[in-house]
């Protein structure tokens, strides 16, 4: 393996190791799989085969990053819609007079607190 290829493989390993810290199944699980995959391919000598593996590793990096972005987006969306639903419920409760069963806004909720 040539020196630039060696450095590229090491950089790929480091990048994947860094990305694996937040893996949903756990960092230990990810690192075991990562090490196993790299150890399985440690005896490759054909430059085209090594390049294919590097390209596959780059693809996996992009997929993991995409998964993290989707998870972050879903969490933000969930928080946003939960907050909006809470505000809608509070607005409905404030506009409804629960004591008389009417839904007119004539009596405010502050009048009930006095």
Backbone atoms as SQL, in Angstrom:
CREATE TABLE atoms (id INTEGER PRIMARY KEY, chain TEXT, resi INTEGER, resn TEXT, atom TEXT, x REAL, y REAL, z REAL);
INSERT INTO atoms VALUES
  (1, 'A', 1, 'UNK', 'N', 0.856, -1.166, 0.000),
  (2, 'A', 1, 'UNK', 'CA', 0.000, 0.000, 0.000),
  (3, 'A', 1, 'UNK', 'C', 0.903, 1.231, 0.000),
  (4, 'A', 2, 'UNK', 'N', 0.596, 2.145, -0.885),
  (5, 'A', 2, 'UNK', 'CA', 1.399, 3.362, -0.973),
  (6, 'A', 2, 'UNK', 'C', 1.118, 4.275, 0.222),
  (7, 'A', 3, 'UNK', 'N', 2.016, 5.186, 0.456),
  (8, 'A', 3, 'UNK', 'CA', 1.909, 6.085, 1.609),
  (9, 'A', 3, 'UNK', 'C', 0.655, 6.951, 1.564),
  (10, 'A', 4, 'UNK', 'N', 0.306, 7.590, 0.427),
  (11, 'A', 4, 'UNK', 'CA', -0.933, 8.391, 0.417),
  (12, 'A', 4, 'UNK', 'C', -2.181, 7.542, 0.695),
  (13, 'A', 5, 'UNK', 'N', -2.188, 6.321, 0.178),
  (14, 'A', 5, 'UNK', 'CA', -3.332, 5.441, 0.413),
  (15, 'A', 5, 'UNK', 'C', -3.394, 5.059, 1.884),
  (16, 'A', 6, 'UNK', 'N', -2.257, 4.792, 2.474),
  (17, 'A', 6, 'UNK', 'CA', -2.201, 4.438, 3.896),
  (18, 'A', 6, 'UNK', 'C', -2.760, 5.581, 4.747),
  (19, 'A', 7, 'UNK', 'N', -2.333, 6.807, 4.450),
  (20, 'A', 7, 'UNK', 'CA', -2.828, 7.954, 5.207),
  (21, 'A', 7, 'UNK', 'C', -4.327, 8.151, 5.008),
  (22, 'A', 8, 'UNK', 'N', -4.794, 7.876, 3.807),
  (23, 'A', 8, 'UNK', 'CA', -6.229, 8.002, 3.513),
  (24, 'A', 8, 'UNK', 'C', -7.031, 6.969, 4.311),
  (25, 'A', 9, 'UNK', 'N', -6.520, 5.755, 4.415),
  (26, 'A', 9, 'UNK', 'CA', -7.204, 4.704, 5.176),
  (27, 'A', 9, 'UNK', 'C', -7.233, 5.066, 6.661),
  (28, 'A', 10, 'UNK', 'N', -6.122, 5.564, 7.171),
  (29, 'A', 10, 'UNK', 'CA', -6.068, 5.958, 8.580),
  (30, 'A', 10, 'UNK', 'C', -7.028, 7.124, 8.844),
  (31, 'A', 11, 'UNK', 'N', -7.067, 8.081, 7.950),
  (32, 'A', 11, 'UNK', 'CA', -7.985, 9.215, 8.101),
  (33, 'A', 11, 'UNK', 'C', -9.437, 8.746, 8.061),
  (34, 'A', 12, 'UNK', 'N', -9.736, 7.801, 7.192),
  (35, 'A', 12, 'UNK', 'CA', -11.092, 7.258, 7.104),
  (36, 'A', 12, 'UNK', 'C', -11.471, 6.556, 8.401),
  (37, 'A', 13, 'UNK', 'N', -10.543, 5.791, 8.943),
  (38, 'A', 13, 'UNK', 'CA', -10.794, 5.097, 10.211),
  (39, 'A', 13, 'UNK', 'C', -11.073, 6.110, 11.325),
  (40, 'A', 14, 'UNK', 'N', -10.265, 7.153, 11.388),
  (41, 'A', 14, 'UNK', 'CA', -10.451, 8.185, 12.415),
  (42, 'A', 14, 'UNK', 'C', -11.796, 8.891, 12.254),
  (43, 'A', 15, 'UNK', 'N', -12.144, 9.182, 11.006),
  (44, 'A', 15, 'UNK', 'CA', -13.412, 9.859, 10.746),
  (45, 'A', 15, 'UNK', 'C', -14.588, 8.981, 11.157),
  (46, 'A', 16, 'UNK', 'N', -14.537, 7.717, 10.784),
  (47, 'A', 16, 'UNK', 'CA', -15.620, 6.802, 11.158),
  (48, 'A', 16, 'UNK', 'C', -15.665, 6.601, 12.672),
  (49, 'A', 17, 'UNK', 'N', -14.520, 6.539, 13.289),
  (50, 'A', 17, 'UNK', 'CA', -14.461, 6.389, 14.744),
  (51, 'A', 17, 'UNK', 'C', -15.102, 7.596, 15.428),
  (52, 'A', 18, 'UNK', 'N', -14.830, 8.776, 14.910),
  (53, 'A', 18, 'UNK', 'CA', -15.421, 9.997, 15.452),
  (54, 'A', 18, 'UNK', 'C', -16.941, 9.987, 15.276),
  (55, 'A', 19, 'UNK', 'N', -17.403, 9.601, 14.097),
  (56, 'A', 19, 'UNK', 'CA', -18.841, 9.563, 13.835),
  (57, 'A', 19, 'UNK', 'C', -19.544, 8.516, 14.689),
  (58, 'A', 20, 'UNK', 'N', -18.833, 7.470, 15.064),
  (59, 'A', 20, 'UNK', 'CA', -19.427, 6.384, 15.833),
  (60, 'A', 20, 'UNK', 'C', -19.716, 6.715, 17.278),
  (61, 'A', 21, 'UNK', 'N', -19.231, 7.847, 17.753),
  (62, 'A', 21, 'UNK', 'CA', -19.464, 8.209, 19.155),
  (63, 'A', 21, 'UNK', 'C', -20.938, 8.390, 19.468),
  (64, 'A', 22, 'UNK', 'N', -21.707, 8.854, 18.502),
  (65, 'A', 22, 'UNK', 'CA', -23.129, 9.133, 18.717),
  (66, 'A', 22, 'UNK', 'C', -24.034, 8.097, 18.050),
  (67, 'A', 23, 'UNK', 'N', -23.505, 6.952, 17.701),
  (68, 'A', 23, 'UNK', 'CA', -24.286, 5.940, 16.991),
  (69, 'A', 23, 'UNK', 'C', -25.423, 5.441, 17.879),
  (70, 'A', 24, 'UNK', 'N', -26.646, 5.297, 17.339),
  (71, 'A', 24, 'UNK', 'CA', -27.802, 4.917, 18.157),
  (72, 'A', 24, 'UNK', 'C', -27.655, 3.578, 18.883),
  (73, 'A', 25, 'UNK', 'N', -26.952, 2.625, 18.285),
  (74, 'A', 25, 'UNK', 'CA', -26.796, 1.313, 18.929),
  (75, 'A', 25, 'UNK', 'C', -25.686, 1.330, 19.972),
  (76, 'A', 26, 'UNK', 'N', -24.978, 2.424, 20.095),
  (77, 'A', 26, 'UNK', 'CA', -23.930, 2.545, 21.089),
  (78, 'A', 26, 'UNK', 'C', -22.559, 2.649, 20.457),
  (79, 'A', 27, 'UNK', 'N', -21.693, 3.389, 21.096),
  (80, 'A', 27, 'UNK', 'CA', -20.346, 3.610, 20.574),
  (81, 'A', 27, 'UNK', 'C', -19.527, 2.324, 20.592),
  (82, 'A', 28, 'UNK', 'N', -19.683, 1.525, 21.643),
  (83, 'A', 28, 'UNK', 'CA', -18.918, 0.276, 21.718),
  (84, 'A', 28, 'UNK', 'C', -19.278, -0.670, 20.580),
  (85, 'A', 29, 'UNK', 'N', -20.572, -0.786, 20.306),
  (86, 'A', 29, 'UNK', 'CA', -21.032, -1.633, 19.203),
  (87, 'A', 29, 'UNK', 'C', -20.435, -1.163, 17.879),
  (88, 'A', 30, 'UNK', 'N', -20.502, 0.136, 17.656),
  (89, 'A', 30, 'UNK', 'CA', -19.996, 0.694, 16.406),
  (90, 'A', 30, 'UNK', 'C', -18.499, 0.457, 16.262),
  (91, 'A', 31, 'UNK', 'N', -17.750, 0.694, 17.328),
  (92, 'A', 31, 'UNK', 'CA', -16.293, 0.556, 17.247),
  (93, 'A', 31, 'UNK', 'C', -15.864, -0.896, 17.045),
  (94, 'A', 32, 'UNK', 'N', -16.608, -1.837, 17.623),
  (95, 'A', 32, 'UNK', 'CA', -16.308, -3.252, 17.385),
  (96, 'A', 32, 'UNK', 'C', -16.518, -3.604, 15.916),
  (97, 'A', 33, 'UNK', 'N', -17.627, -3.150, 15.357),
  (98, 'A', 33, 'UNK', 'CA', -17.914, -3.406, 13.938),
  (99, 'A', 33, 'UNK', 'C', -16.895, -2.724, 13.033),
  (100, 'A', 34, 'UNK', 'N', -16.530, -1.500, 13.385),
  (101, 'A', 34, 'UNK', 'CA', -15.558, -0.740, 12.599),
  (102, 'A', 34, 'UNK', 'C', -14.207, -1.443, 12.590),
  (103, 'A', 35, 'UNK', 'N', -13.742, -1.829, 13.754),
  (104, 'A', 35, 'UNK', 'CA', -12.445, -2.498, 13.845),
  (105, 'A', 35, 'UNK', 'C', -12.480, -3.826, 13.092),
  (106, 'A', 36, 'UNK', 'N', -13.570, -4.560, 13.226),
  (107, 'A', 36, 'UNK', 'CA', -13.712, -5.828, 12.512),
  (108, 'A', 36, 'UNK', 'C', -13.653, -5.656, 11.001),
  (109, 'A', 37, 'UNK', 'N', -14.307, -4.625, 10.499),
  (110, 'A', 37, 'UNK', 'CA', -14.320, -4.367, 9.055),
  (111, 'A', 37, 'UNK', 'C', -12.927, -4.001, 8.560),
  (112, 'A', 38, 'UNK', 'N', -12.213, -3.165, 9.312),
  (113, 'A', 38, 'UNK', 'CA', -10.871, -2.772, 8.886),
  (114, 'A', 38, 'UNK', 'C', -9.887, -3.935, 9.016),
  (115, 'A', 39, 'UNK', 'N', -10.036, -4.747, 10.047),
  (116, 'A', 39, 'UNK', 'CA', -9.134, -5.887, 10.215),
  (117, 'A', 39, 'UNK', 'C', -9.380, -6.947, 9.136),
  (118, 'A', 40, 'UNK', 'N', -10.618, -7.080, 8.707),
  (119, 'A', 40, 'UNK', 'CA', -10.951, -8.045, 7.658),
  (120, 'A', 40, 'UNK', 'C', -10.269, -7.685, 6.342),
  (121, 'A', 41, 'UNK', 'N', -10.094, -6.411, 6.100),
  (122, 'A', 41, 'UNK', 'CA', -9.531, -5.942, 4.833),
  (123, 'A', 41, 'UNK', 'C', -8.068, -5.503, 4.948),
  (124, 'A', 42, 'UNK', 'N', -7.417, -5.841, 6.032),
  (125, 'A', 42, 'UNK', 'CA', -6.048, -5.357, 6.237),
  (126, 'A', 42, 'UNK', 'C', -5.034, -5.980, 5.280),
  (127, 'A', 43, 'UNK', 'N', -5.339, -7.127, 4.718),
  (128, 'A', 43, 'UNK', 'CA', -4.386, -7.812, 3.844),
  (129, 'A', 43, 'UNK', 'C', -4.586, -7.506, 2.362),
  (130, 'A', 44, 'UNK', 'N', -5.422, -6.564, 2.021),
  (131, 'A', 44, 'UNK', 'CA', -5.628, -6.205, 0.620),
  (132, 'A', 44, 'UNK', 'C', -4.362, -5.561, 0.062),
  (133, 'A', 45, 'UNK', 'N', -4.019, -5.953, -1.166),
  (134, 'A', 45, 'UNK', 'CA', -2.832, -5.372, -1.803),
  (135, 'A', 45, 'UNK', 'C', -3.149, -4.737, -3.153),
  (136, 'A', 46, 'UNK', 'N', -4.267, -5.122, -3.753),
  (137, 'A', 46, 'UNK', 'CA', -4.649, -4.583, -5.060),
  (138, 'A', 46, 'UNK', 'C', -5.117, -3.129, -4.898),
  (139, 'A', 47, 'UNK', 'N', -4.462, -2.174, -5.569),
  (140, 'A', 47, 'UNK', 'CA', -4.838, -0.755, -5.412),
  (141, 'A', 47, 'UNK', 'C', -6.279, -0.448, -5.798),
  (142, 'A', 48, 'UNK', 'N', -6.796, -1.112, -6.831),
  (143, 'A', 48, 'UNK', 'CA', -8.185, -0.837, -7.221),
  (144, 'A', 48, 'UNK', 'C', -9.153, -1.354, -6.156),
  (145, 'A', 49, 'UNK', 'N', -8.848, -2.492, -5.556),
  (146, 'A', 49, 'UNK', 'CA', -9.705, -3.038, -4.505),
  (147, 'A', 49, 'UNK', 'C', -9.650, -2.161, -3.250),
  (148, 'A', 50, 'UNK', 'N', -8.469, -1.663, -2.938),
  (149, 'A', 50, 'UNK', 'CA', -8.325, -0.764, -1.794),
  (150, 'A', 50, 'UNK', 'C', -9.121, 0.517, -2.039),
  (151, 'A', 51, 'UNK', 'N', -9.053, 1.040, -3.252),
  (152, 'A', 51, 'UNK', 'CA', -9.799, 2.259, -3.581),
  (153, 'A', 51, 'UNK', 'C', -11.301, 2.024, -3.486),
  (154, 'A', 52, 'UNK', 'N', -11.759, 0.839, -3.886),
  (155, 'A', 52, 'UNK', 'CA', -13.184, 0.510, -3.759),
  (156, 'A', 52, 'UNK', 'C', -13.608, 0.527, -2.291),
  (157, 'A', 53, 'UNK', 'N', -12.769, -0.019, -1.430),
  (158, 'A', 53, 'UNK', 'CA', -13.084, -0.051, 0.008),
  (159, 'A', 53, 'UNK', 'C', -13.078, 1.365, 0.599),
  (160, 'A', 54, 'UNK', 'N', -12.147, 2.192, 0.157),
  (161, 'A', 54, 'UNK', 'CA', -12.102, 3.575, 0.629),
  (162, 'A', 54, 'UNK', 'C', -13.368, 4.314, 0.186),
  (163, 'A', 55, 'UNK', 'N', -13.765, 4.099, -1.060),
  (164, 'A', 55, 'UNK', 'CA', -14.991, 4.728, -1.564),
  (165, 'A', 55, 'UNK', 'C', -16.212, 4.253, -0.772),
  (166, 'A', 56, 'UNK', 'N', -16.241, 2.963, -0.443),
  (167, 'A', 56, 'UNK', 'CA', -17.330, 2.434, 0.364),
  (168, 'A', 56, 'UNK', 'C', -17.337, 3.074, 1.749),
  (169, 'A', 57, 'UNK', 'N', -16.163, 3.255, 2.329),
  (170, 'A', 57, 'UNK', 'CA', -16.055, 3.920, 3.625),
  (171, 'A', 57, 'UNK', 'C', -16.540, 5.359, 3.572),
  (172, 'A', 58, 'UNK', 'N', -16.208, 6.065, 2.498),
  (173, 'A', 58, 'UNK', 'CA', -16.693, 7.441, 2.328),
  (174, 'A', 58, 'UNK', 'C', -18.218, 7.476, 2.227),
  (175, 'A', 59, 'UNK', 'N', -18.768, 6.507, 1.524),
  (176, 'A', 59, 'UNK', 'CA', -20.217, 6.404, 1.390),
  (177, 'A', 59, 'UNK', 'C', -20.864, 6.162, 2.755),
  (178, 'A', 60, 'UNK', 'N', -20.260, 5.270, 3.545),
  (179, 'A', 60, 'UNK', 'CA', -20.793, 4.982, 4.879),
  (180, 'A', 60, 'UNK', 'C', -20.744, 6.242, 5.746),
  (181, 'A', 61, 'UNK', 'N', -19.672, 7.009, 5.638),
  (182, 'A', 61, 'UNK', 'CA', -19.570, 8.279, 6.391),
  (183, 'A', 61, 'UNK', 'C', -20.720, 9.210, 6.037),
  (184, 'A', 62, 'UNK', 'N', -20.984, 9.354, 4.756),
  (185, 'A', 62, 'UNK', 'CA', -22.061, 10.241, 4.320),
  (186, 'A', 62, 'UNK', 'C', -23.422, 9.742, 4.808),
  (187, 'A', 63, 'UNK', 'N', -23.616, 8.428, 4.785),
  (188, 'A', 63, 'UNK', 'CA', -24.882, 7.869, 5.252),
  (189, 'A', 63, 'UNK', 'C', -25.070, 8.079, 6.748),
  (190, 'A', 64, 'UNK', 'N', -24.018, 7.913, 7.523),
  (191, 'A', 64, 'UNK', 'CA', -24.108, 8.123, 8.967),
  (192, 'A', 64, 'UNK', 'C', -24.404, 9.588, 9.261),
  (193, 'A', 65, 'UNK', 'N', -23.727, 10.491, 8.563),
  (194, 'A', 65, 'UNK', 'CA', -23.987, 11.917, 8.752),
  (195, 'A', 65, 'UNK', 'C', -25.429, 12.252, 8.392),
  (196, 'A', 66, 'UNK', 'N', -25.935, 11.667, 7.315),
  (197, 'A', 66, 'UNK', 'CA', -27.327, 11.907, 6.915),
  (198, 'A', 66, 'UNK', 'C', -28.286, 11.390, 7.985),
  (199, 'A', 67, 'UNK', 'N', -27.976, 10.234, 8.559),
  (200, 'A', 67, 'UNK', 'CA', -28.818, 9.668, 9.609),
  (201, 'A', 67, 'UNK', 'C', -28.841, 10.594, 10.824),
  (202, 'A', 68, 'UNK', 'N', -27.683, 11.144, 11.193),
  (203, 'A', 68, 'UNK', 'CA', -27.627, 12.063, 12.322),
  (204, 'A', 68, 'UNK', 'C', -28.436, 13.324, 12.043),
  (205, 'A', 69, 'UNK', 'N', -28.359, 13.846, 10.820),
  (206, 'A', 69, 'UNK', 'CA', -29.119, 15.041, 10.469),
  (207, 'A', 69, 'UNK', 'C', -30.621, 14.771, 10.502),
  (208, 'A', 70, 'UNK', 'N', -31.022, 13.612, 10.035),
  (209, 'A', 70, 'UNK', 'CA', -32.443, 13.259, 10.061),
  (210, 'A', 70, 'UNK', 'C', -32.925, 13.129, 11.493),
  (211, 'A', 71, 'UNK', 'N', -32.129, 12.476, 12.341),
  (212, 'A', 71, 'UNK', 'CA', -32.520, 12.333, 13.740),
  (213, 'A', 71, 'UNK', 'C', -32.623, 13.688, 14.430),
  (214, 'A', 72, 'UNK', 'N', -31.701, 14.585, 14.134),
  (215, 'A', 72, 'UNK', 'CA', -31.735, 15.920, 14.719),
  (216, 'A', 72, 'UNK', 'C', -32.970, 16.678, 14.230),
  (217, 'A', 73, 'UNK', 'N', -33.274, 16.572, 12.937),
  (218, 'A', 73, 'UNK', 'CA', -34.443, 17.235, 12.366),
  (219, 'A', 73, 'UNK', 'C', -35.726, 16.704, 12.998),
  (220, 'A', 74, 'UNK', 'N', -35.812, 15.389, 13.144),
  (221, 'A', 74, 'UNK', 'CA', -37.012, 14.801, 13.743),
  (222, 'A', 74, 'UNK', 'C', -37.194, 15.250, 15.185),
  (223, 'A', 75, 'UNK', 'N', -36.103, 15.327, 15.930),
  (224, 'A', 75, 'UNK', 'CA', -36.195, 15.776, 17.323),
  (225, 'A', 75, 'UNK', 'C', -36.657, 17.228, 17.392),
  (226, 'A', 76, 'UNK', 'N', -36.109, 18.074, 16.520),
  (227, 'A', 76, 'UNK', 'CA', -36.520, 19.478, 16.511),
  (228, 'A', 76, 'UNK', 'C', -37.980, 19.605, 16.094),
  (229, 'A', 77, 'UNK', 'N', -38.379, 18.853, 15.109),
  (230, 'A', 77, 'UNK', 'CA', -39.761, 18.906, 14.643),
  (231, 'A', 77, 'UNK', 'C', -40.707, 18.432, 15.736),
  (232, 'A', 78, 'UNK', 'N', -40.314, 17.384, 16.427),
  (233, 'A', 78, 'UNK', 'CA', -41.145, 16.856, 17.506),
  (234, 'A', 78, 'UNK', 'C', -41.315, 17.890, 18.605),
  (235, 'A', 79, 'UNK', 'N', -40.224, 18.555, 18.972),
  (236, 'A', 79, 'UNK', 'CA', -40.305, 19.586, 20.000),
  (237, 'A', 79, 'UNK', 'C', -41.176, 20.756, 19.544),
  (238, 'A', 80, 'UNK', 'N', -41.021, 21.134, 18.286),
  (239, 'A', 80, 'UNK', 'CA', -41.777, 22.267, 17.758),
  (240, 'A', 80, 'UNK', 'C', -43.268, 21.977, 17.781),
  (241, 'A', 81, 'UNK', 'N', -43.657, 20.813, 17.285),
  (242, 'A', 81, 'UNK', 'CA', -45.073, 20.505, 17.214),
  (243, 'A', 81, 'UNK', 'C', -45.659, 20.216, 18.584),
  (244, 'A', 82, 'UNK', 'N', -44.885, 19.679, 19.495),
  (245, 'A', 82, 'UNK', 'CA', -45.395, 19.477, 20.846),
  (246, 'A', 82, 'UNK', 'C', -45.678, 20.823, 21.501),
  (247, 'A', 83, 'UNK', 'N', -44.784, 21.786, 21.342),
  (248, 'A', 83, 'UNK', 'CA', -44.979, 23.114, 21.916),
  (249, 'A', 83, 'UNK', 'C', -46.194, 23.794, 21.296),
  (250, 'A', 84, 'UNK', 'N', -46.368, 23.663, 19.999),
  (251, 'A', 84, 'UNK', 'CA', -47.509, 24.284, 19.331),
  (252, 'A', 84, 'UNK', 'C', -48.817, 23.659, 19.810),
  (253, 'A', 85, 'UNK', 'N', -48.823, 22.352, 19.998),
  (254, 'A', 85, 'UNK', 'CA', -50.028, 21.687, 20.482),
  (255, 'A', 85, 'UNK', 'C', -50.362, 22.126, 21.902),
  (256, 'A', 86, 'UNK', 'N', -49.360, 22.299, 22.737),
  (257, 'A', 86, 'UNK', 'CA', -49.578, 22.764, 24.105),
  (258, 'A', 86, 'UNK', 'C', -50.175, 24.161, 24.089),
  (259, 'A', 87, 'UNK', 'N', -49.645, 25.043, 23.240),
  (260, 'A', 87, 'UNK', 'CA', -50.180, 26.398, 23.148),
  (261, 'A', 87, 'UNK', 'C', -51.626, 26.385, 22.663),
  (262, 'A', 88, 'UNK', 'N', -51.943, 25.518, 21.697),
  (263, 'A', 88, 'UNK', 'CA', -53.330, 25.426, 21.212),
  (264, 'A', 88, 'UNK', 'C', -54.262, 24.966, 22.318),
  (265, 'A', 89, 'UNK', 'N', -53.836, 24.002, 23.102),
  (266, 'A', 89, 'UNK', 'CA', -54.669, 23.498, 24.191),
  (267, 'A', 89, 'UNK', 'C', -54.870, 24.584, 25.242),
  (268, 'A', 90, 'UNK', 'N', -53.798, 25.307, 25.580),
  (269, 'A', 90, 'UNK', 'CA', -53.924, 26.388, 26.562),
  (270, 'A', 90, 'UNK', 'C', -54.859, 27.472, 26.057),
  (271, 'A', 91, 'UNK', 'N', -54.773, 27.813, 24.779),
  (272, 'A', 91, 'UNK', 'CA', -55.661, 28.838, 24.214),
  (273, 'A', 91, 'UNK', 'C', -57.109, 28.374, 24.260),
  (274, 'A', 92, 'UNK', 'N', -57.354, 27.111, 23.969),
  (275, 'A', 92, 'UNK', 'CA', -58.721, 26.590, 24.027),
  (276, 'A', 92, 'UNK', 'C', -59.245, 26.598, 25.453),
  (277, 'A', 93, 'UNK', 'N', -58.384, 26.234, 26.399),
  (278, 'A', 93, 'UNK', 'CA', -58.821, 26.236, 27.792),
  (279, 'A', 93, 'UNK', 'C', -59.130, 27.642, 28.274),
  (280, 'A', 94, 'UNK', 'N', -58.340, 28.611, 27.868),
  (281, 'A', 94, 'UNK', 'CA', -58.574, 29.993, 28.282),
  (282, 'A', 94, 'UNK', 'C', -59.833, 30.568, 27.643),
  (283, 'A', 95, 'UNK', 'N', -60.163, 30.140, 26.438),
  (284, 'A', 95, 'UNK', 'CA', -61.343, 30.688, 25.768),
  (285, 'A', 95, 'UNK', 'C', -62.627, 29.963, 26.169),
  (286, 'A', 96, 'UNK', 'N', -62.517, 28.858, 26.861),
  (287, 'A', 96, 'UNK', 'CA', -63.700, 28.098, 27.258),
  (288, 'A', 96, 'UNK', 'C', -63.982, 28.324, 28.732),
  (289, 'A', 97, 'UNK', 'N', -65.234, 28.609, 29.041),
  (290, 'A', 97, 'UNK', 'CA', -65.643, 28.776, 30.436),
  (291, 'A', 97, 'UNK', 'C', -66.096, 27.409, 30.925),
  (292, 'A', 98, 'UNK', 'N', -65.247, 26.728, 31.632),
  (293, 'A', 98, 'UNK', 'CA', -65.552, 25.355, 32.065),
  (294, 'A', 98, 'UNK', 'C', -66.608, 25.318, 33.168),
  (295, 'A', 99, 'UNK', 'N', -66.750, 26.371, 33.920),
  (296, 'A', 99, 'UNK', 'CA', -67.720, 26.366, 35.023),
  (297, 'A', 99, 'UNK', 'C', -69.157, 26.329, 34.512),
  (298, 'A', 100, 'UNK', 'N', -69.451, 27.080, 33.451),
  (299, 'A', 100, 'UNK', 'CA', -70.818, 27.127, 32.937),
  (300, 'A', 100, 'UNK', 'C', -71.014, 26.258, 31.707),
  (301, 'A', 101, 'UNK', 'N', -69.911, 25.778, 31.141),
  (302, 'A', 101, 'UNK', 'CA', -70.011, 24.927, 29.964),
  (303, 'A', 101, 'UNK', 'C', -70.132, 25.694, 28.677),
  (304, 'A', 102, 'UNK', 'N', -70.071, 27.024, 28.731),
  (305, 'A', 102, 'UNK', 'CA', -70.161, 27.816, 27.506),
  (306, 'A', 102, 'UNK', 'C', -68.773, 28.074, 26.964),
  (307, 'A', 103, 'UNK', 'N', -68.697, 28.378, 25.699),
  (308, 'A', 103, 'UNK', 'CA', -67.399, 28.644, 25.089),
  (309, 'A', 103, 'UNK', 'C', -67.283, 30.090, 24.657),
  (310, 'A', 104, 'UNK', 'N', -68.010, 30.970, 25.306),
  (311, 'A', 104, 'UNK', 'CA', -67.909, 32.380, 24.947),
  (312, 'A', 104, 'UNK', 'C', -66.700, 32.989, 25.630),
  (313, 'A', 105, 'UNK', 'N', -66.148, 33.985, 25.028),
  (314, 'A', 105, 'UNK', 'CA', -64.985, 34.649, 25.583),
  (315, 'A', 105, 'UNK', 'C', -65.363, 35.814, 26.469),
  (316, 'A', 106, 'UNK', 'N', -66.646, 35.898, 26.938),
  (317, 'A', 106, 'UNK', 'CA', -67.104, 37.041, 27.721),
  (318, 'A', 106, 'UNK', 'C', -66.404, 37.098, 29.074),
  (319, 'A', 107, 'UNK', 'N', -66.225, 35.956, 29.707),
  (320, 'A', 107, 'UNK', 'CA', -65.542, 35.949, 30.992),
  (321, 'A', 107, 'UNK', 'C', -64.139, 35.431, 30.767),
  (322, 'A', 108, 'UNK', 'N', -63.185, 36.169, 31.255),
  (323, 'A', 108, 'UNK', 'CA', -61.805, 35.758, 31.067),
  (324, 'A', 108, 'UNK', 'C', -61.385, 34.820, 32.174),
  (325, 'A', 109, 'UNK', 'N', -60.293, 34.128, 31.977),
  (326, 'A', 109, 'UNK', 'CA', -59.814, 33.185, 32.971),
  (327, 'A', 109, 'UNK', 'C', -59.308, 33.906, 34.218),
  (328, 'A', 110, 'UNK', 'N', -58.915, 35.189, 34.086),
  (329, 'A', 110, 'UNK', 'CA', -58.451, 35.947, 35.239),
  (330, 'A', 110, 'UNK', 'C', -59.624, 36.263, 36.175),
  (331, 'A', 111, 'UNK', 'N', -60.842, 36.369, 35.651),
  (332, 'A', 111, 'UNK', 'CA', -62.012, 36.629, 36.489),
  (333, 'A', 111, 'UNK', 'C', -62.298, 35.426, 37.372),
  (334, 'A', 112, 'UNK', 'N', -61.999, 34.237, 36.910),
  (335, 'A', 112, 'UNK', 'CA', -62.244, 33.029, 37.695),
  (336, 'A', 112, 'UNK', 'C', -61.234, 32.876, 38.801),
  (337, 'A', 113, 'UNK', 'N', -60.059, 33.462, 38.643),
  (338, 'A', 113, 'UNK', 'CA', -58.990, 33.322, 39.639),
  (339, 'A', 113, 'UNK', 'C', -59.227, 34.236, 40.843),
  (340, 'A', 114, 'UNK', 'N', -60.011, 35.292, 40.697),
  (341, 'A', 114, 'UNK', 'CA', -60.207, 36.278, 41.775),
  (342, 'A', 114, 'UNK', 'C', -61.103, 35.781, 42.838);
